Amino acid sequence: MKKTEWVVLEDERIAEANAEPFVILYDRYFNRIYNYVRYRCFDAVSADDLTAQVFLKALINIKKYDPKKAPFDAWLFSIARNLINDFYRSKKKYNLVNIDDVEHILVRSNRPLEEISENKDEKYRLLNKLETLSPRHRDIIALKFGAGMTNRKIARLTGLTEQNVGVILHRGVKKLRKLMEEEER
């Protein structure tokens, strides 16, 4: 049995047992869930609140979790995605990425991180350009860079094929680079 399979089975057993060991799952998944939510929310306070809501909803519904339907992390990210979508539906706006968290996307533009970090204006420009991408591109970019998920996990979570996730991610980042380059001219 691979280590990842063991972790998934362990997560499922913890979730099935009772709510008390939920603290273990919280510790294990908090950073990934928080990063994903933070990528999708511009406001740090909203990101904090939504992350807390994800874990509260998971704790309340832990008895309903069925490991045969999906791995535990996919179940948590589904809760997070739904809460974020509800949040923005109620606000009627889409602010997806925190300006302080986008540096590793910019690194893909082959520019030194120090140069990028020193230029806050560029971060604001990137944030504005991210907002022009489709919700699908923004969600995939947030799952990939914010939650650190693999294309395979993103595919399972979104119902897309792994290849489709790769294409959407590639096109989203390519469009983002193009928009940034056009503005520099």
Summary of the structure (lengths in Angstrom):
residues: 185
radius of gyration: 17.4
end to end distance: 53.6
largest distance: 58.7
contacts: 534
relative contact order: 0.12
helix: 78%
strand: 0%
